[in-house]
Amino acid sequence: MLLLCIAAVGLSMVPSARAQLTTADITGLVTDQQGNVLPHATVTLTNLGTKESRQAQSNGQGEYVFSFLLPGHYSVRVEAQGFRAFTVSDIGVEAGDRGRADAHMIVGSASETVQVTAATPLLQADNATVSSSVTAGAVVDLPLNGRNFIQEVQLVPGANEGPGNGLTSGQRPDDRRSTNGLSVNGQDDVLNNEIIDGIDNNERIIGSIGVKPSVDSIQEISVQTNNYAPEIGRTAGGVINVITKSGSNAFHGSLYEFFRNDVLDARSYFATTTSIPQKPELRQNQFGGSLGGPIIRNKTFFFGSYEGFRLVQAVNPYTSTVPDLTNFDSINSIGGSSPDDLIQAAITNGSLPAVNPAPGSGGTYTVDPIALNYLKLFPAPNAAGSNSGVTNNYVSGGNKTQFSTTVDARVDHSFNSSNQLYARFTYNNVSTYNPAQLPVAGPNALAGVIPGGGRYNFSGDATDVAYGYQVNYTHLFSSQLVLELKAGYTRINNFSTPLNYGNNVATEFGFPAGTNNFNTYSSGLTVAGISNFEDLGDGAYVPLQDIDNTFQYAGNVSYTVGPHNMKMGAGLIRRQARNVQSASAVGYYSFGLSTDTSGYSIADQNTNVLASMLIGAFTGPGRVYNLTPPDYRSWEPSVYWQDFWKVTPNLTVIYGARYDVFTPFTEAHNHISNFNWPLAQTLSADNIDSALQVAGANGASSTAGIATDYSNFAPRIGFAATVQPGTVLRGGFGMSYFPGNYTSNADLKNVPFVSTYQPSCESTLAYYITTSHGVSATPVCGTGGQGSTSTQTLSQGLPVPSAPFVAGQSPDLASLSGLSFNAENPKLRQGVVYQYNLMVERQLGAAVATLGYVGEVGNHQPQVLNNINLPSPAGPTAAQSQTYLLSSVLPNVATVGYYDSEGVSNYNALQASLEQRLSHGFTLNANYTWSHVLDDFSGLSEEGDQGYGNADPHNLRKTEYGNGDNDIRNRFVLQSTYLLPFGKKLTGFKKQLAAGWQFNEIFAIQSGKDFSVENSTAAGCIVPDGLAAATTGNCAHPYSGSEIGSPGNDRPNIIAPFHRNSPGKDEWFNTSAFEGQTIGTVSNQARNQLYGPSFRHVDISLFKNFPIHEALDLQFRAEFFNLTNTVSLYMPNNNSGDAQLGNGSFGQLTNVDPNYTPRQIQFALRATF
């Protein structure tokens, strides 16, 4: 037998771009020595791992194709009468590849063989999708902090980490698991499509991930970023498809433990005082193993993995304001002082009248025992602070703990060469505790109560449990006709609770039983919001429970005829989502009279506020409670068709189309309602009630009047042309539709299913103290239609939430106090992106260089406005007379949150990459992205203040179109691994010492994140003579009371260049360049014009491999994250004081990006066999 060995065959062995989700194709052209096609040649394909074989024949054009191949390594053998057999001994394919193995037949005996040893070039010669592949080797070997595979995906061209405090960051109560943050091509991190083994893996409420398999169970990750294949939908960002490992005929496995300790780490950037530990505590262990192999050789295989994770980590320190030592001693009766001393001090200051002015008081003040219980929660100051120690005088840290378990299992079975099936199971269980801002109570506080502090820090316990099942079946009718069926079920249960959850602390404090704590969800401690001090009590928006059930079914057929490889399919997803969340389940009280602070020093202000609280003078009670947590339901049917048309051997045209429907939410019991904002503006006081549409009542549909969008037809077309050997030109255009995720304004939670108790009133005592100074005050609760008679004193507690009316009855909205609505456009459209790209690729030896343009335009993208019930700015003279738009028909309505679909975006990028797979022990992946994104909506993931901070919520296109929140202009990433070539010729101990070393690194650098300068208070607004002074933080809408009130911050005018030649952390930009605009007007500052400092980090790892046995290796690892200990300062773009005109830290860099950590070092032992 004649054996011809060819080292490489160039383009004849090229796998293309990611055309499929979880499987691959191998295709080829059979020709003779003169280049004539050979039909009817027999082609045999064999999986080298499982020995599964398939056969096909070349068609009339000499072409053959094998579809639905699992990622792995295969051999190809081609036989034809009168020719030598042609064999490709090893061709590797990854998910989505369309590998080519062209056979050039030589005349001769069939017993002779032409054998080709194929490398796996990277040229994408048959597809127009812009994509990247992350191999199992990269996921396992590269230094990934916490072994989180998402961090590797963040490094592909066009991608970055996303917002550090976004919904997918792991920092929010919605999902406490390790970060899944990923922004692709300027899109928000909640607009990606997460897929595992080809089925949906999305959490539907916030747009996060479903299950997260362990790194050791991942075969590869395919990432599509532009012009997706038609079988891909429901995304505007990236498509992240995780392919899990399957077993083979050989047993393979691993055992490992990764260890980290703060002894090895650098100190925190903020560790500059004795109150802050120089090194935050860190104890982290990550351990587990995997095993795969045959159950029945050549037929049934298994693979499984387990991973445990244990973390104890100090959080970044909090700086808080607590009572100074004098007031602390008075509260706790230390050193002969008493709470009465506080009252007497306030009388001396003049904030409290010498005689109690409230009727029935007898002229004396008494300490309210409930208020005293609250004040005793404050710890003693432990820091020097500022303003002579009366502010910022308490520094705390505390430890975050997180324990998790991950289990993965997969079984593959081949009934015969025509029928294959596999089943997969993935399980995650994560328990997290986030410490309080005020973790330790004072010495005389009620035992076991945690003070809290930081109402929106979301401290407390969280459990995140997710599991997913999947079954895939493939049937080959012939080599030209293949059927694939799949089904899956995913369940996610995320449950976050406040610090004192499960204990009726409010009742123990003295509130009447069954009022503040009236059920389990309202357990804990009612919030006390105290002017000048940290809040006391449990946080807002928790407890929070999101339960997602996803049932999905899909099927597709692949058919090859002539030069066409066609695929068509359909899918159906059934979503069930329960959301248990109230804005303030346990309720709140506000403390701090206007007469406590006006005209006093900071020290006296603090004393006065504590004294008025001590006697029970609250300025506002409230509670917003969801009476019936909604059980949402929706459907997502889809169909698609695509064709790979091999027009010529050097030109492939890919075209197809996709159609999606995303039905609006219904509720299992019709417990949703929508406030029809467009309709409300056309109604009068006589018929305004009809704007509230309750599902299934009074003729409203089960979707509460939200229409289904049936217009989601998405054509896609592309081409790939080999213009010369080693050079490919490809490009394409496509559309993709995506559903809007749940947001606070799209959740359809309104009356009668929500109890809103937010009266504009105050306690009896607060009213009479304020009016005794000749200052106007809000009414006493229970008078003038304000609130309830049960809230005039703390001892009466809060009213128990109840439905204001029964669904189906006339709501009589005008009779309800303190109303606010969450409204959704009844004609809501699904978002769509129009994507296009043109790329050129050139093979350079073992590497491939890619350079191209990537662009996309978004339309009908989600817009979330926290308040649309505002008129447009009207100029200085008209501003003070403006009122809420609905004030004439619903004077009791304040805010109307609105969810719309009129957002637009525009992304343009130059993307370049250089990639080399393993060659001579070296791999390289480098990429650079220059990009610019523009849009007119705030980041959905960070739930920004759109609608509060906007100058004109009715004209966002004009006032808000500017640099997007994810506008990162430059980003460069370099990844490499190198098997060091030392010691190959040595023997014995010298070889053990010198050989087996491997070096791996990740280097990333990017330009800074953009931000806007905001007005911190409307006191900075320019007020023309004769007009009242502005009273809130928005110059465009500056008035409160019955007129315009807006708690957000709009942008001031730019009056000079804001760039500095030498920016520094003490003054990053020219702070003199900004000035509050004239009230009632829009400023000249466009959105996100300023940029923060650049970021960079270097992560490296060094391995030493010790061969123990022919099939057993032991590996020692040392990994260094942020090797240079580079701090990543940034300017947060969401009401950060550093970027607020008038704030004490205006222009300073005082924040570290949450994606940053100081240098951390990790050691590991890993055994593989």
Helices and strands as residue ranges (DSSP letters): E 3-6, G 10-13, E 24-31, E 42-47, E 53-57, E 63-69, E 72-79, E 85-93, E 98-100, E 103-104, E 113-116, E 130-135, H 136-141, H 150-153, E 159-160, E 183-184, E 193-196, E 199-200, G 215-217, E 218-226, E 239-244, E 252-261, G 262-264, E 282-296, E 300-314, E 318-320, H 325-331, H 339-349, H 369-375, E 394-396, E 399-416, E 419-434, E 460-476, E 481-496, H 505-509, G 520-522, E 527-530, E 544-561, E 564-581, E 588-591, H 594-597, H 602-614, E 618-626, E 631-648, E 651-660, E 666-667, E 673-675, H 677-680, G 688-691, E 692-694, E 713-724, E 727-738, E 754-757, H 764-772, G 789-791, G 794-796, G 813-815, E 819-824, E 831-844, E 847-865, H 876-879, E 893-919, E 922-935, H 956-959, E 962-963, E 970-979, H 988-994, E 997-1006, E 1010-1011, E 1014-1015, G 1018-1020, E 1053-1054, G 1071-1073, E 1074-1075, E 1090-1091, E 1095-1109, E 1112-1121, E 1129-1130, G 1137-1139, E 1140-1141, E 1151-1152, E 1160-1168
